[in-house]
Amino acid sequence: MSFYVYMLLSTTKHKKKTYVGYTIDLKKRLKAHNENKGAKSTKGYNWKLIYKKKYIKKSVAMKNEYRLKNNRKLRKLITDKFNEKNS
């Protein structure tokens, strides 16, 4: 089984927001977030997947999810790279 750490960017024009999580099914999880069935902090926004990384071990995925959630500089770097690539 594979585990994914992912980062989402809100597509709302007036407020940019990011969200980090982990899952075994990226498509299903993104759909849940966009249907307001995801995490409480993601409700009311539309989301775009901007980062994903695959892991074999759940424990490693969870450690890296925690690291990314708590590292604002890394989140900004990922967001900036995504915006450069898509501008």
N, C-alpha and C positions, 0 to 999 in steps of 0.2 A: 504494500500500500504506500502511496505517496502523500506527502503533506506539503502544502503551499503556504508561504508567507506572502501576503499581498498588501499593496497600498492603493487606496482609492483617492480620487480627486473629485470634489463636487463640481458639477457643471453649471451651478447657479452663478449668474454673472455678478451679482452684487456682493457675494461673500464666498471667497475661496476657502475650502476646508479640506483636510486630509483625514483619512481613517486607515488604520493598520489592523490586520487580523490574520488568522490562519484557518485553513480549511482543507478538506480532502477533495472538494468539488468546487472549483472556481466559478464555473458557469452558474451553477445552482446558487452559490453564495452571493454573487453579484446580482442575480435576479431577485433574490430575497431582499437585499439592501435597497434596490430600486423599487420594490413593491411595498416598502415600509414594514417589512417583516424581519429585518436584520437587527443589528444592535440599536439600542435606544438612541444613541448619539447620531445615528445615520438617518433617522426618520425625518421626512420632509425635504430631503435632498435627492437629486439625481446624481449618480456616480459613474465614473469612468475608471477602468483599471489602468494604472500607470506603472505598476511594478509587480513582479511576481518572481518567486524563487522556489524551486522544488527541493524537498528534503526527503530522505528515506526514513529517518527516525523522527517520531513525534516530539521527543524531548528536545532535539536539536532545533526543530522548527519553532517550538514554543520559546526557547531561549532567544532565538533570533527575532521573533516577533516582539518580545519584551524589549530587546535592545533597540529595535527600530522605533517602537512606540515611544521610547523615552529619550531618543536622540533627535532633537529638533533640527540640528544642523544637517544630519543625514537626510531627514525627510525633506528639507528645503533643497538640498542638492539633487535628490531624485526628482522633485517637482520641477526645478529649474531645467534639468536635462530633458525632461518630458516636454516642457514648454518650448525649449529651443528646437527640439526635433519636430515639433508639430506647428511651428509658426511659419 
